[in-house]
Amino acid sequence: MTLPSTYRDRNCSIARALEVVGERWTLLIVRDAFYGVRRYGDFAVQLGVPRAVLTDRLKTLVAEGVMERGKDEQGALEYRLTGKGRELWPVLRALMGWGDAFYSPQGPRRSFRHAADGGLVDAGGRCAACGRDVPAPDLLVEPGPGFDAGAPAEDPVSALIDTPRPLLEPIS
């Protein structure tokens, strides 16, 4: 029996969500958008994704309202997460926590801190210092104990992503 090519006719919210974010590379594009990547070329360089695939995935994300196309201050084309896209942060954070637990024996590869008080944020999104749930715009991301500091960044985009910085702040 062949597998269906889409999940659109399924009576399941997970299946419907996979129609939008389930293709290979899509969640990594969204992840990098949270890390501040906005330009097409920067996504291509950082991810090493074939350009035709990147174009397809970005078109889908824009069509579904997860990202929007616009111009930056210099007039260059960029892609930004919409409110709908920012709602994916708990999903990405959960996947990251699962990956850290099962595939990163030295600990999380990235750590998150609450920008307001510097408290570490746990896998559930709660700040250890104040006990609040911290939304993505209020997070700082930094290399965690499982981060391989000895591995040189392969490109300037990766080098910027690998430094401590606010989540969602555009890289430059």
Buried (B, 14 or more C-beta within 10 A) or exposed (E): EEEEEEBEEEEEEEBBEBBBBEBEBBBBBBBBBBBBBBBBEBBBBBBEBEEEBBEBBBEBBBEBEBBBEEEEEEEEEBBBBBEBBBEBBEEBBEEBBEEBEEEBEEEBBBBBBBBEEEBBBEBEBBBEEEEBEBEBEBBBBBBBEBBEEEEEEEEEBBEBBBEEBBBBEBBE
